[in-house]
């Protein structure tokens, strides 16, 4: 058959032949036709009321053909019968040709179809052609079958509804029996629940027992791991009072703390708030047995060397730990805050990778993470922060997933890991490094079994592939450099001047830290970091107020004078603006230094506390502020003061420098003496900082003294004043 929507095509059908004892059957499914050939020998051996039978699949249903060669009870001549219950009540027209003669049939809607031959069978083979005249006969039969099935389904549904009604009637009739049955069901449910609670309790007890047995086995099999080195910085006030920090190292340590390493190593730091599981995480990641728990406290900066991974683990004391108020000469809270801030900044600078451990993420911990990430961005350091969410009180799988989504994935832009689990990478901008979030759950739980092992392996892999080179610098050199750079931001120097105690800010050159190794390390002390402050009579104290921590937290008000400084370029000039309200022309001095200036401002207190009575706490800044502004001649160029370099207006001191154009050097004339740079000059007097010139400069081009708008002379640096005779000698020789 072909559909009307398609063009005509030729379909070749290979009719299939069924051979049985009663003749052969040939079916033509395309034309809905069947041909039955019966030899005459088979027909002659059949008596009256006996038939030859064949079964086949015709028009999509199983049918049966009966041939009565002689006659049957109803008919006196040969008869052909087509039997199938699906043909009942279906109006179908058949064309039957028996040995070339067409037979008639009028029972169109009966179950069985009969065709009678007009004459007895002669001595010849029988060939019967049966064709369905209705082209949609197959579909009609299918519709009939579906209709029959629907009727049966309807009858079945009616019988079911009747049965349900009968059951409802029985239930309503037997109310007492139903009540008794419900009571028994409730009692059975209570017994099942009680039994299930007992099973859960038994499982919980067994789990706790297995956990305790595992911990006991780990404790017995593995001895306690000791740190390789500890920087005992417990109190910044104690360090300033004693002037030294002890560096402890165990005798059997394989890591050379004070020597440059022959192989590169990486520093992996673990930081976070107090009692968040930092040491526990190190034990799980690297298979060590460091002392962990609520009764164990990490001291200062503790280092552990993992030789096979070339990693130096840095375990830090937790932030916001409990402080001791007994016999404290300083404010315990203030001392703890400044100490934690200093240690946190040192750790963030010397570490190659940092892991921040949190429990349930709060806005306070988010602030810590944000400020640490901003420090990396401002320093242009490509360090990727890893945040480990230690969900140690979460054991349910669904709860862990929803908690991680609500605290991390819903709050930050980024992408979840394709590996699944509690892994998320937060996007912080094109130029900022990403922040990785990894979740860990309670170890002996369903969530812990699903996430912990996979996430720990992922974390170890991230540490392995991140910053593979590391450094070869000695650890003591790194600590020495960072302490020398950061310590001036946290302390003040108190000196006696004119019988009054003045507090001045510490410049970067005024304080330094150096490491001194001990000759005898039998007591475990490898050496000390000693603080050097000139002059020796100075007293160093922590800034009472105004310290801004590495995390951006303002501890309190600062009494030390720290003006705001802005530096910018305009056309061919560089401007240095210093906001110093309350400073007069006699309170500041500006010196010329190579490719820059040096500024000293002495701001006097406007209110003398000894002469007034405080109604509220007096908040004012005073002291001596000193700063050198020198610029790199290769990147910024050469600068020299202008003709009018200084102005003081509205409490803002402005220093203007102009860029010096490069000058071409020419050889000296014949007969004139040649002077090499830095050679042939008189030796500088003792204490002078002059060591020679870095380029050929005429004396007239050195603006050793100029007058500004404020009337203040721009004076040369006193330490470099002894270089004037040498420069004048160079000028006279050049003129000759």
C-alpha positions as semicolon CSV with decimal commas, in nm:
position;residue;x (nm);y (nm);z (nm)
1;X;0,000;0,000;0,000
2;X;0,112;0,357;-0,053
3;X;0,016;0,680;0,118
4;X;-0,156;0,951;-0,087
5;X;0,109;1,204;0,024
6;X;0,392;1,012;-0,147
7;X;0,451;0,962;-0,522
8;X;0,379;0,622;-0,676
9;X;0,645;0,363;-0,637
10;X;0,691;-0,005;-0,725
11;X;0,688;-0,248;-0,435
12;X;0,816;-0,599;-0,493
13;X;0,661;-0,849;-0,253
14;X;0,789;-1,201;-0,233
15;X;0,488;-1,411;-0,137
16;X;0,555;-1,669;0,122
17;X;0,417;-2,028;0,090
18;X;0,300;-2,244;0,374
19;X;0,295;-2,616;0,299
20;X;0,078;-2,846;0,512
21;X;-0,105;-3,169;0,465
22;X;-0,414;-2,990;0,331
23;X;-0,272;-2,810;0,030
24;X;-0,062;-2,501;0,000
25;X;-0,139;-2,146;0,118
26;X;-0,006;-1,838;-0,056
27;X;-0,058;-1,495;0,105
28;X;-0,036;-1,161;-0,068
29;X;-0,038;-0,900;0,210
30;X;-0,012;-0,608;-0,030
31;X;-0,339;-0,690;-0,207
32;X;-0,506;-0,845;0,102
33;X;-0,540;-1,176;-0,087
34;X;-0,495;-1,545;-0,002
35;X;-0,474;-1,841;-0,248
36;X;-0,539;-2,198;-0,130
37;X;-0,445;-2,483;-0,367
38;X;-0,565;-2,833;-0,274
39;X;-0,479;-3,137;-0,489
40;X;-0,775;-3,346;-0,610
41;X;-0,632;-3,655;-0,443
42;X;-0,677;-3,497;-0,101
43;X;-1,033;-3,389;-0,179
44;X;-1,144;-3,735;-0,297
45;X;-1,049;-3,895;0,030
46;X;-1,270;-3,667;0,244
47;X;-1,618;-3,787;0,340
48;X;-1,932;-3,585;0,396
49;X;-1,926;-3,343;0,696
50;X;-1,547;-3,368;0,698
51;X;-1,329;-3,074;0,610
52;X;-0,981;-2,978;0,521
53;X;-0,849;-2,711;0,766
54;X;-0,576;-2,446;0,742
55;X;-0,482;-2,166;0,990
56;X;-0,307;-1,845;0,889
57;X;-0,260;-1,476;0,967
58;X;-0,491;-1,279;0,740
59;X;-0,570;-0,906;0,766
60;X;-0,374;-0,882;1,088
61;X;-0,571;-1,149;1,276
62;X;-0,549;-1,526;1,309
63;X;-0,812;-1,694;1,091
64;X;-0,913;-2,054;1,011
65;X;-1,020;-2,183;0,665
66;X;-1,244;-2,494;0,641
67;X;-1,309;-2,667;0,306
68;X;-1,591;-2,925;0,283
69;X;-1,523;-3,103;-0,051
70;X;-1,842;-3,312;-0,043
71;X;-2,100;-3,130;0,165
72;X;-2,197;-3,055;0,523
73;X;-2,511;-3,070;0,733
74;X;-2,643;-2,732;0,627
75;X;-2,537;-2,728;0,263
76;X;-2,569;-2,999;-0,006
77;X;-2,279;-2,885;-0,223
78;X;-1,908;-2,810;-0,143
79;X;-1,868;-2,523;0,108
80;X;-1,583;-2,287;0,212
81;X;-1,595;-2,136;0,562
82;X;-1,378;-1,848;0,708
83;X;-1,376;-1,856;1,091
84;X;-1,261;-1,573;1,326
85;X;-1,438;-1,401;1,619
86;X;-1,283;-1,064;1,522
87;X;-1,489;-1,064;1,200
88;X;-1,814;-1,053;1,396
89;X;-2,015;-0,732;1,373
90;X;-1,772;-0,594;1,113
91;X;-1,897;-0,498;0,769
92;X;-1,637;-0,646;0,533
93;X;-1,678;-0,758;0,175
94;X;-1,487;-1,059;0,038
95;X;-1,449;-1,183;-0,320
96;X;-1,408;-1,561;-0,349
97;X;-1,316;-1,732;-0,679
98;X;-1,327;-2,115;-0,686
99;X;-1,162;-2,266;-0,993
100;X;-1,244;-1,956;-1,190
101;X;-1,606;-1,924;-1,067
102;X;-1,702;-1,644;-0,826
103;X;-1,905;-1,742;-0,521
104;X;-2,165;-1,532;-0,347
105;X;-2,200;-1,459;0,025
106;X;-2,452;-1,239;0,203
107;X;-2,369;-1,281;0,574
108;X;-2,150;-0,973;0,604
109;X;-2,165;-0,927;0,979
110;X;-2,168;-1,287;1,101
111;X;-1,890;-1,444;1,295
112;X;-1,818;-1,707;1,026
113;X;-1,838;-1,652;0,653
114;X;-1,973;-1,930;0,421
115;X;-1,940;-1,969;0,046
116;X;-2,122;-2,254;-0,137
117;X;-2,002;-2,395;-0,472
118;X;-2,279;-2,435;-0,728
119;X;-2,169;-2,785;-0,838
120;X;-1,986;-3,087;-0,693
121;X;-1,609;-3,107;-0,719
122;X;-1,492;-3,288;-1,033
123;X;-1,167;-3,474;-1,085
124;X;-0,955;-3,163;-1,079
125;X;-0,740;-2,968;-0,836
126;X;-0,908;-2,704;-0,624
127;X;-0,776;-2,345;-0,638
128;X;-0,954;-2,089;-0,419
129;X;-0,882;-1,712;-0,431
130;X;-1,006;-1,506;-0,133
131;X;-0,963;-1,127;-0,149
132;X;-1,090;-0,853;0,083
133;X;-1,265;-0,594;-0,128
134;X;-1,241;-0,326;0,145
135;X;-0,894;-0,153;0,126
136;X;-0,926;-0,049;0,491
137;X;-1,013;-0,391;0,611
138;X;-0,706;-0,426;0,825
139;X;-0,777;-0,096;1,004
140;X;-1,140;-0,184;1,049
141;X;-1,041;-0,506;1,220
142;X;-0,795;-0,325;1,442
143;X;-1,065;-0,075;1,535
144;X;-1,301;-0,359;1,608
145;X;-1,043;-0,526;1,828
146;X;-0,975;-0,202;2,019
147;X;-1,345;-0,145;2,060
148;X;-1,386;-0,496;2,193
149;X;-1,100;-0,442;2,438
150;X;-1,250;-0,114;2,556
151;X;-1,582;-0,283;2,614
152;X;-1,409;-0,557;2,811
153;X;-1,218;-0,297;3,014
154;X;-1,542;-0,112;3,082
155;X;-1,706;-0,431;3,200
156;X;-1,404;-0,509;3,415
157;X;-1,416;-0,160;3,566
158;X;-1,786;-0,197;3,637
159;X;-1,719;-0,529;3,803
160;X;-1,436;-0,371;4,007
161;X;-1,655;-0,082;4,116
162;X;-1,922;-0,327;4,217
163;X;-1,668;-0,526;4,413
164;X;-1,537;-0,208;4,582
165;X;-1,890;-0,107;4,672
166;X;-1,947;-0,449;4,815
167;X;-1,627;-0,423;5,020
168;X;-1,723;-0,077;5,145
169;X;-2,053;-0,215;5,250
170;X;-1,883;-0,494;5,439
171;X;-1,646;-0,245;5,606
172;X;-1,930;-0,017;5,706
173;X;-2,123;-0,314;5,833
174;X;-1,829;-0,434;6,040
175;X;-1,731;-0,111;6,222
176;X;-1,613;-0,290;6,531
177;X;-1,392;-0,520;6,331
178;X;-1,240;-0,225;6,143
179;X;-1,171;-0,038;6,469
180;X;-1,005;-0,344;6,616
181;X;-0,796;-0,390;6,304
182;X;-0,686;-0,023;6,307
183;X;-0,590;-0,056;6,672
184;X;-0,382;-0,361;6,590
185;X;-0,216;-0,178;6,301
186;X;-0,127;0,117;6,525
187;X;0,018;-0,116;6,783
188;X;0,220;-0,295;6,516
189;X;0,353;0,037;6,383
190;X;0,465;0,141;6,732
191;X;0,644;-0,188;6,776
192;X;0,818;-0,148;6,440
193;X;0,927;0,207;6,526
194;X;1,057;0,098;6,863
195;X;1,252;-0,183;6,702
196;X;1,395;0,053;6,442
197;X;1,508;0,296;6,712
198;X;1,685;0,012;6,885
199;X;1,861;-0,076;6,559
200;X;1,969;0,286;6,503
201;X;2,092;0,314;6,861
202;X;2,290;-0,006;6,823
203;X;2,444;0,124;6,499
204;X;2,535;0,455;6,663
205;X;2,697;0,275;6,955
206;X;2,890;0,048;6,722
207;X;3,001;0,346;6,513
208;X;3,126;0,531;6,821
209;X;3,303;0,219;6,939
210;X;3,470;0,173;6,601
211;X;3,569;0,539;6,596
212;X;3,722;0,515;6,943
213;X;3,899;0,194;6,848
214;X;4,033;0,359;6,533
215;X;4,160;0,660;6,724
216;X;4,320;0,437;6,986
217;X;4,484;0,228;6,716
218;X;4,617;0,538;6,542
219;X;4,753;0,671;6,869
220;X;4,928;0,345;6,950
221;X;5,066;0,279;6,603
222;X;5,188;0,631;6,531
223;X;5,391;0,838;6,771
224;X;5,313;1,205;6,817
225;X;5,467;1,419;6,545
226;X;5,675;1,713;6,661
227;X;5,716;2,036;6,469
228;X;6,053;2,092;6,303
229;X;6,071;2,459;6,400
230;X;5,864;2,705;6,606
231;X;5,885;3,084;6,602
232;X;5,776;3,163;6,959
233;X;5,595;3,489;6,894
234;X;5,321;3,478;7,156
235;X;5,313;3,850;7,239
236;X;5,429;4,155;7,046
237;X;5,460;4,355;7,370
238;X;5,695;4,089;7,513
239;X;5,903;4,097;7,195
240;X;5,938;4,476;7,218
241;X;6,027;4,455;7,587
242;X;6,290;4,182;7,553
243;X;6,404;4,278;7,203
244;X;6,426;3,920;7,079
245;X;6,223;3,629;6,949
246;X;6,334;3,269;6,997
247;X;6,341;3,024;6,706
248;X;6,311;2,668;6,836
249;X;6,410;2,360;6,635
250;X;6,409;1,992;6,723
251;X;6,744;1,814;6,716
252;X;6,647;1,542;6,466
253;X;6,496;1,784;6,213
254;X;6,612;1,735;5,853
255;X;6,521;2,089;5,745
256;X;6,793;2,354;5,756
257;X;6,614;2,661;5,883
258;X;6,909;2,903;5,883
259;X;7,079;2,784;5,561
260;X;6,998;2,830;5,198
261;X;6,839;2,514;5,067
262;X;7,001;2,314;4,789
263;X;6,656;2,218;4,660
264;X;6,351;2,433;4,611
265;X;6,069;2,403;4,861
266;X;5,721;2,550;4,906
267;X;5,560;2,697;5,217
268;X;5,198;2,587;5,269
269;X;5,026;2,792;5,539
270;X;4,707;2,697;5,724
271;X;4,529;2,986;5,896
272;X;4,189;3,056;6,044
273;X;4,005;3,143;6,360
274;X;4,057;2,966;6,689
275;X;3,941;2,600;6,714
276;X;3,835;2,552;6,351
277;X;4,035;2,235;6,279
278;X;4,359;2,364;6,119
279;X;4,589;2,103;6,277
280;X;4,332;1,827;6,221
281;X;4,332;1,913;5,850
282;X;4,712;1,880;5,832
283;X;4,693;1,541;6,003
284;X;4,436;1,416;5,753
285;X;4,611;1,555;5,446
286;X;4,967;1,444;5,515
287;X;4,919;1,145;5,745
288;X;5,097;1,296;6,048
289;X;5,000;1,297;6,414
290;X;5,036;1,657;6,529
291;X;4,875;1,734;6,865
292;X;4,519;1,848;6,789
293;X;4,203;1,907;6,987
294;X;4,051;2,163;7,218
295;X;4,320;2,107;7,482
296;X;4,606;2,159;7,234
297;X;4,708;2,508;7,123
298;X;4,945;2,584;6,838
299;X;5,222;2,823;6,940
300;X;5,322;3,119;6,723
301;X;5,431;2,996;6,381
302;X;5,499;2,620;6,382
303;X;5,675;2,460;6,083
304;X;5,668;2,094;5,974
305;X;5,892;1,965;5,693
306;X;5,745;1,710;5,448
307;X;6,055;1,596;5,260
308;X;5,899;1,373;4,994
309;X;5,665;1,655;4,882
310;X;5,918;1,939;4,928
311;X;5,660;2,122;5,141
312;X;5,717;2,323;5,458
313;X;5,384;2,327;5,640
314;X;5,311;2,637;5,847
315;X;5,059;2,583;6,125
316;X;4,956;2,906;6,293
317;X;4,790;2,996;6,618
318;X;4,418;3,059;6,584
319;X;4,288;3,412;6,558
320;X;4,073;3,544;6,847
321;X;4,202;3,295;7,102
322;X;4,146;3,349;7,475
323;X;4,380;3,604;7,638
324;X;4,526;3,606;7,990
325;X;4,445;3,904;8,212
326;X;4,668;3,799;8,502
327;X;4,967;4,024;8,581
328;X;4,961;4,204;8,250
329;X;5,139;4,538;8,224
330;X;4,974;4,606;7,886
331;X;4,622;4,578;7,751
332;X;4,582;4,205;7,687
333;X;4,317;4,246;7,417
334;X;4,516;4,512;7,233
335;X;4,836;4,308;7,254
336;X;4,660;3,997;7,118
337;X;4,505;4,189;6,828
338;X;4,833;4,351;6,721
339;X;5,024;4,021;6,757
340;X;4,769;3,830;6,549
341;X;4,765;4,103;6,286
342;X;5,146;4,107;6,256
343;X;5,174;3,727;6,238
344;X;4,892;3,705;5,985
345;X;5,063;3,953;5,752
346;X;5,398;3,778;5,783
347;X;5,237;3,442;5,703
348;X;5,051;3,578;5,401
349;X;5,376;3,718;5,260
350;X;5,614;3,425;5,307
351;X;5,370;3,146;5,213
352;X;5,336;3,024;4,856
353;X;4,986;2,885;4,911
354;X;4,741;2,953;5,191
355;X;4,454;2,744;5,325
356;X;4,187;2,928;5,522
357;X;3,987;2,692;5,747
358;X;3,631;2,781;5,851
359;X;3,332;2,597;5,996
360;X;2,993;2,751;5,922
361;X;3,079;3,052;5,707
362;X;2,983;3,384;5,873
363;X;3,022;3,744;5,761
364;X;3,314;3,788;6,001
365;X;3,508;3,508;5,832
366;X;3,401;3,640;5,492
367;X;3,563;3,972;5,588
368;X;3,888;3,795;5,673
369;X;3,882;3,611;5,340
370;X;3,801;3,928;5,147
371;X;4,079;4,136;5,303
372;X;4,334;3,859;5,254
373;X;4,233;3,829;4,890
374;X;4,255;4,208;4,849
375;X;4,610;4,200;4,987
376;X;4,701;3,954;4,712
377;X;4,539;4,176;4,450
378;X;4,709;4,495;4,572
379;X;5,048;4,326;4,590
380;X;4,986;4,180;4,242
381;X;5,059;3,836;4,381
382;X;4,910;3,545;4,189
383;X;4,828;3,335;4,493
384;X;4,507;3,136;4,485
385;X;4,335;3,126;4,822
386;X;4,188;2,788;4,921
387;X;3,900;2,794;5,172
388;X;3,827;2,464;5,347
389;X;3,479;2,443;5,500
390;X;3,515;2,202;5,791
391;X;3,150;2,099;5,842
392;X;3,245;1,872;6,132
393;X;2,893;1,871;6,280
394;X;2,724;1,773;5,952
395;X;2,671;1,404;5,882
396;X;2,360;1,395;5,660
397;X;2,419;1,395;5,286
398;X;2,130;1,625;5,195
399;X;2,207;1,866;5,478
400;X;2,573;1,894;5,370
401;X;2,479;1,967;5,008
402;X;2,220;2,231;5,097
403;X;2,448;2,392;5,357
404;X;2,736;2,425;5,109
405;X;2,501;2,566;4,846
406;X;2,351;2,820;5,087
407;X;2,682;2,943;5,233
408;X;2,905;2,936;4,925
409;X;2,746;2,873;4,586
410;X;2,453;3,108;4,645
411;X;2,677;3,391;4,774
412;X;2,955;3,398;4,513
413;X;2,977;3,403;4,135
414;X;3,166;3,112;3,988
415;X;3,141;2,753;3,874
416;X;3,099;2,424;4,057
417;X;3,342;2,145;3,982
418;X;3,242;1,892;3,717
419;X;3,370;1,621;3,950
420;X;3,073;1,682;4,178
421;X;3,082;1,702;4,554
422;X;3,143;2,008;4,768
423;X;3,378;2,193;4,529
424;X;3,332;2,548;4,402
425;X;3,558;2,810;4,243
426;X;3,461;3,175;4,300
427;X;3,527;3,423;4,020
428;X;3,677;3,752;4,146
429;X;3,756;3,935;3,823
430;X;3,989;3,909;3,526
431;X;4,300;4,039;3,706
432;X;4,231;3,880;4,044
433;X;4,316;3,519;4,133
434;X;4,017;3,288;4,196
435;X;3,916;3,155;4,537
436;X;3,861;2,779;4,572
437;X;3,606;2,642;4,822
438;X;3,624;2,277;4,937
439;X;3,388;2,114;5,189
440;X;3,458;1,836;5,441
441;X;3,197;1,670;5,664
442;X;3,195;1,458;5,978
443;X;3,441;1,177;5,918
444;X;3,228;0,882;6,034
445;X;2,905;0,962;5,850
446;X;2,730;0,915;5,518
447;X;2,833;1,261;5,398
448;X;3,191;1,207;5,515
449;X;3,216;0,876;5,332
450;X;3,093;1,038;5,009
451;X;3,290;1,366;5,007
452;X;3,591;1,363;5,241
453;X;3,835;1,126;5,070
454;X;3,769;1,268;4,722
455;X;3,793;1,631;4,836
456;X;4,115;1,570;5,032
457;X;4,273;1,415;4,723
458;X;4,161;1,715;4,518
459;X;4,308;1,954;4,775
460;X;4,642;1,769;4,776
461;X;4,648;1,777;4,397
462;X;4,587;2,154;4,401
463;X;4,875;2,202;4,644
464;X;5,104;1,988;4,430
465;X;5,044;2,166;4,100
466;X;5,030;2,518;4,246
467;X;5,362;2,708;4,248
468;X;5,581;2,404;4,189
469;X;5,908;2,599;4,195
470;X;5,890;2,755;4,540
471;X;6,212;2,912;4,673
472;X;6,562;2,830;4,794
473;X;6,590;3,126;5,035
474;X;6,660;3,042;5,396
475;X;6,357;3,063;5,622
476;X;6,539;3,289;5,866
477;X;6,615;3,537;5,588
478;X;6,248;3,554;5,485
479;X;6,131;3,605;5,844
480;X;6,405;3,862;5,904
481;X;6,308;4,061;5,594
482;X;5,933;4,059;5,663
483;X;5,968;4,148;6,032
484;X;6,198;4,438;5,946
485;X;5,948;4,569;5,692
486;X;5,627;4,520;5,890
487;X;5,736;4,595;6,245
488;X;5,757;4,977;6,199
489;X;5,387;4,982;6,112
490;X;5,297;4,847;6,457
491;X;5,534;5,025;6,698
492;X;5,641;5,371;6,813
493;X;5,982;5,493;6,934
494;X;5,981;5,703;7,248
495;X;6,285;5,932;7,296
496;X;6,375;6,200;7,557
497;X;6,399;6,541;7,392
498;X;6,409;6,871;7,590
499;X;6,288;6,701;7,910
500;X;5,964;6,595;7,741
501;X;5,864;6,256;7,609
502;X;5,779;6,275;7,240
503;X;5,633;5,988;7,044
504;X;5,740;5,967;6,682
505;X;5,652;5,735;6,402
506;X;5,917;5,484;6,309
507;X;6,064;5,509;5,963
508;X;6,166;5,206;5,766
509;X;6,536;5,282;5,829
510;X;6,494;5,340;6,204
511;X;6,420;4,981;6,306
512;X;6,545;4,644;6,184
513;X;6,546;4,279;6,283
514;X;6,838;4,039;6,239
515;X;6,881;3,670;6,316
516;X;7,162;3,552;6,540
517;X;7,227;3,180;6,559
518;X;7,312;3,031;6,898
519;X;7,644;2,859;6,949
520;X;7,489;2,594;7,172
521;X;7,159;2,444;7,054
522;X;7,131;2,182;7,326
523;X;6,824;2,347;7,477
524;X;6,641;2,342;7,141
525;X;6,685;2,715;7,071
526;X;6,842;2,755;6,729
527;X;6,879;3,133;6,761
528;X;6,698;3,459;6,817
529;X;6,560;3,740;6,605
530;X;6,703;4,057;6,761
531;X;6,548;4,401;6,720
532;X;6,779;4,700;6,653
533;X;6,658;5,054;6,719
534;X;6,886;5,364;6,707
535;X;6,959;5,531;6,941
536;X;7,009;5,268;7,205
537;X;6,833;5,481;7,468
538;X;6,506;5,471;7,271
539;X;6,211;5,278;7,404
540;X;5,990;5,087;7,159
541;X;5,620;5,040;7,238
542;X;5,320;4,921;7,043
543;X;5,102;5,190;6,895
544;X;4,838;5,249;7,156
545;X;4,574;5,323;6,898
546;X;4,527;5,337;6,526
547;X;4,668;5,005;6,418
548;X;4,497;4,875;6,108
549;X;4,531;4,500;6,094
550;X;4,621;4,300;5,787
551;X;4,251;4,222;5,757
552;X;4,149;4,586;5,747
553;X;4,020;4,609;6,103
554;X;4,078;4,940;6,283
555;X;4,183;4,857;6,636
556;X;4,146;5,211;6,778
557;X;4,254;5,576;6,738
558;X;4,620;5,659;6,668
559;X;4,795;5,938;6,855
560;X;5,104;5,920;6,632
561;X;5,118;6,172;6,350
562;X;5,061;5,990;6,018
563;X;4,966;6,237;5,742
564;X;4,799;6,137;5,418
565;X;5,029;6,150;5,115
566;X;4,929;6,172;4,749
567;X;5,177;6,151;4,458
568;X;5,075;6,228;4,102
569;X;5,219;6,357;3,772
570;X;5,098;6,659;3,576
571;X;5,262;6,745;3,246
572;X;5,641;6,738;3,310
573;X;5,618;6,775;3,689
574;X;5,566;6,534;3,978
575;X;5,370;6,661;4,277
576;X;5,391;6,530;4,635
577;X;5,099;6,648;4,850
578;X;5,112;6,594;5,226
579;X;4,805;6,674;5,436
580;X;4,936;6,820;5,762
581;X;4,676;7,047;5,925
582;X;4,807;7,247;6,219
583;X;5,166;7,253;6,086
584;X;5,334;7,592;6,036
585;X;5,628;7,688;5,814
586;X;5,869;7,639;6,102
587;X;5,753;7,283;6,172
588;X;5,883;7,110;5,859
589;X;6,207;7,069;5,667
590;X;6,266;6,935;5,317
591;X;6,603;6,797;5,202
592;X;6,720;6,712;4,856
593;X;6,834;6,353;4,810
594;X;6,939;6,175;4,488
595;X;6,635;6,166;4,257
596;X;6,393;6,269;4,530
597;X;6,338;6,457;4,853
598;X;6,331;6,382;5,224
599;X;6,057;6,540;5,437
600;X;6,063;6,582;5,817
601;X;5,754;6,726;5,988
602;X;5,736;6,792;6,361
603;X;5,370;6,837;6,453
604;X;5,325;6,974;6,801
605;X;5,018;6,894;7,012
606;X;4,763;7,171;6,995
607;X;4,625;7,081;7,339
608;X;4,856;7,021;7,633
609;X;4,695;6,753;7,840
610;X;4,873;6,867;8,156
611;X;4,718;7,216;8,140
612;X;4,354;7,121;8,080
613;X;4,091;6,901;8,238
614;X;3,945;6,638;8,011
615;X;3,568;6,628;7,976
616;X;3,593;6,353;7,715
617;X;3,904;6,166;7,596
618;X;4,126;6,400;7,392
619;X;4,189;6,269;7,042
620;X;4,478;6,444;6,868
621;X;4,785;6,344;6,670
622;X;5,137;6,476;6,721
623;X;5,498;6,375;6,685
624;X;5,778;6,371;6,429
625;X;5,706;6,223;6,088
626;X;5,989;6,152;5,847
627;X;5,970;6,004;5,499
628;X;6,198;5,977;5,196
629;X;6,043;6,000;4,850
630;X;6,291;5,851;4,604
631;X;6,202;5,730;4,257
632;X;6,353;5,476;4,024
633;X;6,541;5,657;3,752
634;X;6,495;5,370;3,506
635;X;6,116;5,351;3,521
636;X;6,020;5,703;3,639
637;X;6,312;5,913;3,511
638;X;6,531;6,171;3,686
639;X;6,376;6,448;3,899
640;X;6,508;6,772;4,047
641;X;6,340;7,052;4,248
642;X;6,177;7,339;4,061
643;X;6,261;7,704;4,110
644;X;5,966;7,736;4,350
645;X;5,930;7,381;4,481
646;X;5,737;7,428;4,809
647;X;5,392;7,559;4,898
648;X;5,191;7,532;5,221
649;X;4,828;7,623;5,178
650;X;4,524;7,519;5,382
651;X;4,723;7,263;5,575
652;X;4,854;7,089;5,259
653;X;5,227;7,085;5,190
654;X;5,297;7,054;4,815
655;X;5,642;6,967;4,679
656;X;5,690;7,002;4,304
657;X;5,967;6,823;4,116
658;X;6,042;6,853;3,748
659;X;6,169;6,585;3,519
660;X;6,526;6,640;3,402
661;X;6,580;6,590;3,031
662;X;6,855;6,340;2,942
663;X;7,189;6,507;2,851
664;X;7,445;6,390;2,607
665;X;7,796;6,329;2,741
666;X;8,091;6,459;2,539
667;X;8,460;6,372;2,570
668;X;8,690;6,621;2,746
669;X;8,909;6,858;2,546
670;X;9,271;6,786;2,477
671;X;9,489;6,876;2,769
672;X;9,208;6,881;3,015
673;X;9,220;6,624;3,295
674;X;8,972;6,332;3,278
675;X;8,775;6,237;3,584
676;X;8,612;5,900;3,617
677;X;8,288;5,881;3,808
678;X;8,355;5,814;4,175
679;X;8,736;5,821;4,133
680;X;8,991;6,098;4,183
681;X;8,765;6,273;4,436
682;X;8,865;6,352;4,792
683;X;8,767;6,092;5,043
684;X;8,439;6,161;5,224
685;X;8,470;6,243;5,594
686;X;8,371;5,982;5,844
687;X;7,997;5,957;5,884
688;X;7,920;6,099;5,542
689;X;7,686;5,912;5,312
690;X;7,849;6,052;4,996
691;X;8,027;5,788;4,789
692;X;8,045;5,954;4,451
693;X;7,809;6,064;4,171
694;X;7,606;5,828;3,960
695;X;7,616;6,058;3,654
696;X;7,797;6,369;3,527
697;X;7,617;6,668;3,681
698;X;7,733;7,028;3,685
699;X;7,734;7,203;4,022
700;X;7,502;7,473;3,891
701;X;7,243;7,207;3,807
702;X;7,224;7,086;4,167
703;X;6,948;7,293;4,332
704;X;7,116;7,275;4,670
705;X;6,914;7,570;4,794
706;X;6,603;7,731;4,648
707;X;6,326;7,945;4,785
708;X;5,962;7,827;4,767
709;X;5,628;7,998;4,798
710;X;5,613;7,925;5,167
711;X;5,945;8,093;5,227
712;X;6,113;7,772;5,343
713;X;6,460;7,691;5,208
714;X;6,504;7,359;5,034
715;X;6,820;7,242;5,205
716;X;7,042;6,951;5,110
717;X;7,065;6,648;5,327
718;X;7,307;6,716;5,619
719;X;7,464;6,375;5,567
720;X;7,547;6,468;5,209
721;X;7,672;6,823;5,283
722;X;8,033;6,709;5,293
723;X;8,007;6,624;4,924
724;X;7,989;6,992;4,822
725;X;8,368;7,053;4,811
726;X;8,416;6,745;4,602
727;X;8,146;6,848;4,357
728;X;8,291;7,202;4,332
729;X;8,633;7,052;4,261
730;X;8,481;6,841;3,984
731;X;8,316;7,152;3,839
732;X;8,638;7,358;3,842
733;X;8,826;7,077;3,677
734;X;8,559;7,044;3,409
735;X;8,566;7,419;3,343
736;X;8,943;7,413;3,306
